């Protein structure tokens, strides 16, 4: 089995706080491969860094990535979107 080191297509969803500021990101690199990145309280979220971390987690863990409980609902929505996109 060959390990994937590059990603051609990535679905991205930014997680925002109550004020609408980005606080994290969820990515899908396949129908069942997800990754996430969240910023700590008081830090500034940078989209490029967040996407890079999330894609790295998706590549490393594939469908076995452990998500924080507060992201479970968002991942379910992203999962339905990814299944349609990655046919």
C-alpha positions in Angstrom: 0.0 0.0 0.0 1.4 3.4 -1.0 1.3 6.2 1.5 -0.3 9.4 0.2 1.9 12.4 0.6 0.1 15.0 -1.6 -3.5 16.0 -1.9 -5.1 17.3 -5.0 -8.6 18.1 -3.7 -9.5 19.3 -0.3 -12.9 20.3 1.1 -12.6 23.0 3.8 -15.0 24.2 6.5 -14.0 27.0 8.9 -15.3 26.8 12.5 -16.3 30.2 13.8 -17.1 31.6 17.2 -20.2 33.4 18.2 -18.8 36.7 16.9 -18.1 35.1 13.5 -14.3 35.0 13.9 -12.5 31.8 12.6 -11.4 29.6 15.4 -10.6 26.4 13.5 -10.9 24.3 10.4 -12.1 20.9 9.3 -10.8 19.4 6.1 -11.8 16.3 4.1 -9.3 14.8 1.7 -11.5 11.8 0.8 -14.9 10.5 1.6 -13.8 9.2 5.0 -10.5 11.0 5.7 -10.9 14.1 7.9 -8.5 16.4 9.8 -9.0 19.4 12.0 -7.1 22.3 13.6 -8.4 24.5 16.4 -6.7 27.6 17.8 -6.2 28.0 21.6 -8.2 30.7 23.4 -6.4 34.1 23.1 -4.5 33.1 20.0 -5.1 34.4 16.4 -6.2 31.8 13.9 -4.3 31.8 10.6 -6.1 30.0 7.8 -3.1 28.7 5.9 -1.5 27.3 9.0 -4.8 25.7 10.1 -5.3 24.1 6.8 -1.8 22.7 6.8 -2.2 21.2 10.2 -5.6 19.7 9.4 -4.5 18.2 6.1 -1.4 16.7 7.9 -3.7 15.1 10.5 -6.0 13.7 7.8 -3.0 12.2 5.9 -1.5 10.8 9.1 -4.7 9.3 10.7 -7.1 8.9 7.8 -10.5 7.9 9.0 -9.2 7.2 12.5 -8.6 10.8 13.6 -9.9 11.6 17.0 -12.1 14.7 16.9 -13.1 16.9 19.9 -16.7 16.4 21.0 -17.6 20.0 20.0 -16.7 19.2 16.3 -18.7 15.9 16.0 -21.8 17.7 14.5 -19.7 19.7 12.1 -17.9 16.5 11.0 -21.2 14.8 10.3 -22.2 17.6 8.0 -18.8 17.6 6.4 -19.0 13.8 5.9 -22.2 14.1 3.9 -20.6 16.8 1.8 -17.5 14.7 1.3 -19.4 11.6 0.2 -21.1 13.6 -2.5 -17.9 15.3 -3.6 -15.5 12.3 -3.6 -17.5 9.8 -5.6 
